[in-house]
Amino acid sequence: MKKYISLFALAALFLSCNKDLVEKPDNLIDKKVMGDILYDLSILEALKYQDPNSLYKNGINPKTYIYKKYKIDSLQFAKSNAYYAADYREYKKMYDDLNDRLGKENTALELIVKKEEKKEAALKKAKAKKVMDSIKKANKNKNLKIKTKKDSIAQKKRDLKTEK
């Protein structure tokens, strides 16, 4: 009899562990959309810490912006977030995907910045070369004569001396 009771208790334990910790909400946000929301939130938070006044100047509150963009409300987001967070492995996978996406965006932006820096360096070098070429050209053309006006007072003094 003890064997049956312990077997029943063990079966009940396994079946009870299968139950979800958080109930699935009625208006659950799709997993892909939730990933996009987390991506946008991380971008806005990074912007907020990079330049805190930029969002304020443009009148943007990151959370209300997200709610309007995805046509959700704060309760729907909180319940969906809690539901996904209850399954640790899936939630971690969502954040790993988010991290990969941010890494790809960062790599792409770094390439764009490097290209712009190379363009600026090439333009600066071309401009410096153009200035040097014009200086060399002026030095080669020593036939250029610069006319200067003589001092009128000195000229008058010389004229007076020659008259005497």
C-alpha positions as a Markdown table, in Angstrom:
| # | Residue | x | y | z |
|---|---|---|---|---|
| 1 | Met | 0.0 | 0.0 | 0.0 |
| 2 | Lys | 2.9 | 2.4 | 0.8 |
| 3 | Lys | 4.2 | 1.7 | -2.7 |
| 4 | Tyr | 1.0 | 2.8 | -4.3 |
| 5 | Ile | 0.8 | 6.0 | -2.2 |
| 6 | Ser | 4.4 | 6.9 | -2.9 |
| 7 | Leu | 3.8 | 6.2 | -6.6 |
| 8 | Phe | 0.7 | 8.3 | -6.6 |
| 9 | Ala | 2.4 | 11.1 | -4.9 |
| 10 | Leu | 5.3 | 11.0 | -7.3 |
| 11 | Ala | 2.9 | 11.0 | -10.3 |
| 12 | Ala | 1.0 | 14.0 | -8.8 |
| 13 | Leu | 4.3 | 15.8 | -8.3 |
| 14 | Phe | 5.4 | 15.3 | -12.0 |
| 15 | Leu | 2.0 | 16.4 | -13.3 |
| 16 | Ser | 1.9 | 19.5 | -11.0 |
| 17 | Cys | 5.3 | 20.7 | -12.2 |
| 18 | Asn | 4.0 | 20.8 | -15.8 |
| 19 | Lys | 1.5 | 23.6 | -14.9 |
| 20 | Asp | 2.4 | 27.1 | -16.2 |
| 21 | Leu | 3.6 | 29.5 | -13.5 |
| 22 | Val | 1.8 | 32.4 | -15.3 |
| 23 | Glu | -1.4 | 32.0 | -17.2 |
| 24 | Lys | -1.4 | 32.9 | -20.9 |
| 25 | Pro | -3.0 | 36.3 | -21.3 |
| 26 | Asp | -6.0 | 36.6 | -23.6 |
| 27 | Asn | -4.3 | 39.4 | -25.7 |
| 28 | Leu | -0.7 | 37.9 | -25.7 |
| 29 | Ile | 1.7 | 39.8 | -27.9 |
| 30 | Asp | 3.3 | 37.6 | -30.6 |
| 31 | Lys | 6.8 | 36.4 | -29.8 |
| 32 | Lys | 8.3 | 38.1 | -32.9 |
| 33 | Val | 6.5 | 41.4 | -32.1 |
| 34 | Met | 7.7 | 41.2 | -28.5 |
| 35 | Gly | 11.2 | 40.8 | -29.8 |
| 36 | Asp | 10.7 | 44.0 | -31.9 |
| 37 | Ile | 9.3 | 45.8 | -28.9 |
| 38 | Leu | 12.3 | 44.8 | -26.8 |
| 39 | Tyr | 14.7 | 45.9 | -29.6 |
| 40 | Asp | 13.0 | 49.3 | -29.9 |
| 41 | Leu | 13.0 | 49.8 | -26.1 |
| 42 | Ser | 16.7 | 49.0 | -25.9 |
| 43 | Ile | 17.5 | 51.5 | -28.7 |
| 44 | Leu | 15.5 | 54.2 | -27.0 |
| 45 | Glu | 17.0 | 53.5 | -23.6 |
| 46 | Ala | 20.5 | 53.6 | -25.2 |
| 47 | Leu | 19.6 | 57.0 | -26.8 |
| 48 | Lys | 18.3 | 58.2 | -23.5 |
| 49 | Tyr | 21.6 | 57.4 | -21.7 |
| 50 | Gln | 23.8 | 58.7 | -24.6 |
| 51 | Asp | 22.0 | 62.1 | -24.9 |
| 52 | Pro | 19.4 | 62.5 | -22.2 |
| 53 | Asn | 18.0 | 65.7 | -23.6 |
| 54 | Ser | 17.4 | 64.4 | -27.1 |
| 55 | Leu | 14.2 | 62.6 | -26.2 |
| 56 | Tyr | 13.0 | 65.4 | -24.0 |
| 57 | Lys | 13.6 | 68.0 | -26.7 |
| 58 | Asn | 11.6 | 66.0 | -29.2 |
| 59 | Gly | 8.8 | 65.3 | -26.6 |
| 60 | Ile | 9.3 | 61.5 | -26.8 |
| 61 | Asn | 8.6 | 59.2 | -23.8 |
| 62 | Pro | 10.1 | 55.8 | -24.8 |
| 63 | Lys | 7.3 | 53.7 | -23.3 |
| 64 | Thr | 4.4 | 55.7 | -24.6 |
| 65 | Tyr | 6.1 | 55.8 | -28.0 |
| 66 | Ile | 6.3 | 52.0 | -28.0 |
| 67 | Tyr | 2.7 | 51.6 | -26.9 |
| 68 | Lys | 1.5 | 53.9 | -29.8 |
| 69 | Lys | 3.8 | 52.3 | -32.4 |
| 70 | Tyr | 2.7 | 48.7 | -31.7 |
| 71 | Lys | -0.9 | 49.7 | -30.7 |
| 72 | Ile | -0.7 | 48.0 | -27.3 |
| 73 | Asp | -1.3 | 49.2 | -23.7 |
| 74 | Ser | 0.9 | 49.0 | -20.7 |
| 75 | Leu | -1.1 | 46.1 | -19.1 |
| 76 | Gln | -0.9 | 44.0 | -22.2 |
| 77 | Phe | 2.8 | 44.6 | -22.4 |
| 78 | Ala | 3.3 | 43.8 | -18.7 |
| 79 | Lys | 1.3 | 40.6 | -18.9 |
| 80 | Ser | 2.9 | 39.4 | -22.1 |
| 81 | Asn | 6.4 | 40.2 | -20.7 |
| 82 | Ala | 5.6 | 38.3 | -17.5 |
| 83 | Tyr | 4.3 | 35.3 | -19.5 |
| 84 | Tyr | 7.4 | 35.1 | -21.6 |
| 85 | Ala | 9.7 | 35.7 | -18.6 |
| 86 | Ala | 8.1 | 32.7 | -16.8 |
| 87 | Asp | 9.7 | 30.4 | -19.3 |
| 88 | Tyr | 13.4 | 31.2 | -18.6 |
| 89 | Arg | 14.9 | 29.4 | -21.5 |
| 90 | Glu | 12.6 | 31.0 | -24.1 |
| 91 | Tyr | 13.0 | 34.4 | -22.5 |
| 92 | Lys | 16.8 | 34.0 | -22.6 |
| 93 | Lys | 16.6 | 33.0 | -26.2 |
| 94 | Met | 14.6 | 36.1 | -27.0 |
| 95 | Tyr | 17.3 | 38.3 | -25.3 |
| 96 | Asp | 20.1 | 36.4 | -27.1 |
| 97 | Asp | 18.3 | 37.1 | -30.4 |
| 98 | Leu | 18.0 | 40.7 | -29.4 |
| 99 | Asn | 21.7 | 40.9 | -28.5 |
| 100 | Asp | 22.6 | 39.3 | -31.9 |
| 101 | Arg | 20.4 | 41.8 | -33.7 |
| 102 | Leu | 22.0 | 44.7 | -31.9 |
| 103 | Gly | 25.5 | 43.4 | -32.6 |
| 104 | Lys | 24.7 | 43.2 | -36.3 |
| 105 | Glu | 23.4 | 46.7 | -36.3 |
| 106 | Asn | 26.4 | 47.9 | -34.4 |
| 107 | Thr | 28.8 | 46.3 | -36.9 |
| 108 | Ala | 26.9 | 47.8 | -39.9 |
| 109 | Leu | 27.0 | 51.3 | -38.3 |
| 110 | Glu | 30.8 | 50.9 | -37.6 |
| 111 | Leu | 31.4 | 50.1 | -41.2 |
| 112 | Ile | 29.4 | 53.2 | -42.3 |
| 113 | Val | 31.4 | 55.4 | -39.8 |
| 114 | Lys | 34.7 | 54.0 | -41.1 |
| 115 | Lys | 33.7 | 54.7 | -44.7 |
| 116 | Glu | 32.8 | 58.3 | -43.8 |
| 117 | Glu | 36.1 | 58.8 | -42.0 |
| 118 | Lys | 38.0 | 57.5 | -45.0 |
| 119 | Lys | 36.0 | 59.9 | -47.3 |
| 120 | Glu | 36.8 | 62.8 | -45.0 |
| 121 | Ala | 40.5 | 61.9 | -44.8 |
| 122 | Ala | 40.7 | 61.6 | -48.6 |
| 123 | Leu | 39.0 | 65.0 | -49.0 |
| 124 | Lys | 41.3 | 66.6 | -46.5 |
| 125 | Lys | 44.3 | 65.1 | -48.3 |
| 126 | Ala | 43.1 | 66.3 | -51.7 |
| 127 | Lys | 42.5 | 69.8 | -50.3 |
| 128 | Ala | 46.0 | 69.9 | -48.8 |
| 129 | Lys | 47.5 | 68.7 | -52.0 |
| 130 | Lys | 45.7 | 71.4 | -54.0 |
| 131 | Val | 47.0 | 74.1 | -51.7 |
| 132 | Met | 50.6 | 72.7 | -52.0 |
| 133 | Asp | 50.2 | 72.5 | -55.8 |
| 134 | Ser | 49.2 | 76.2 | -55.9 |
| 135 | Ile | 52.2 | 77.2 | -53.7 |
| 136 | Lys | 54.6 | 75.2 | -56.0 |
| 137 | Lys | 53.1 | 76.7 | -59.1 |
| 138 | Ala | 53.6 | 80.2 | -57.6 |
| 139 | Asn | 57.2 | 79.4 | -56.8 |
| 140 | Lys | 57.9 | 78.1 | -60.3 |
| 141 | Asn | 56.4 | 81.3 | -61.8 |
| 142 | Lys | 59.0 | 83.7 | -60.5 |
| 143 | Asn | 58.3 | 86.0 | -63.4 |
| 144 | Leu | 55.3 | 87.3 | -61.6 |
| 145 | Lys | 56.1 | 90.9 | -60.5 |
| 146 | Ile | 54.3 | 92.4 | -57.7 |
| 147 | Lys | 53.8 | 96.1 | -58.1 |
| 148 | Thr | 54.1 | 98.1 | -54.9 |
| 149 | Lys | 53.3 | 101.8 | -54.5 |
| 150 | Lys | 56.0 | 103.9 | -53.2 |
| 151 | Asp | 55.6 | 106.1 | -50.2 |
| 152 | Ser | 54.2 | 109.4 | -51.5 |
| 153 | Ile | 56.0 | 111.4 | -48.8 |
| 154 | Ala | 59.4 | 109.9 | -49.6 |
| 155 | Gln | 58.8 | 110.7 | -53.3 |
| 156 | Lys | 58.0 | 114.3 | -52.5 |
| 157 | Lys | 61.3 | 114.6 | -50.4 |
| 158 | Arg | 63.3 | 113.2 | -53.3 |
| 159 | Asp | 61.6 | 115.6 | -55.7 |
| 160 | Leu | 62.5 | 118.6 | -53.4 |
| 161 | Lys | 66.1 | 117.5 | -53.2 |
| 162 | Thr | 66.5 | 117.3 | -57.0 |
| 163 | Glu | 65.0 | 120.8 | -57.4 |
| 164 | Lys | 67.6 | 122.4 | -55.2 |
